[in-house]
Amino acid sequence: KVSGSGKEMGQAYVNFARNCMDQIRSKVTDELWILNFFE
């Protein structure tokens, strides 16, 4: 039971980290696009 809940926590953390990375990546991409646009 404990290992099962730990597995769920791990999965939730992976999803959370993945969402954060996607947001950071899209934000960086937007900033790079803006910088290139204004050069």
C-alpha positions, 0 to 999 in steps of 0.5 A, a space after each residue: 500500500 505504501 509503495 503504491 501511494 509512493 508510485 502515485 506521488 512519483 507519477 504526479 511529480 513527473 507530470 508536474 515537472 513535465 508541465 513546468 518544463 513545457 511552460 519554461 520551454 515555450 516561454 524561452 522559445 517565445 523570448 528567443 523568437 521576440 529577440 530574433 524578430 527585433 534584431 
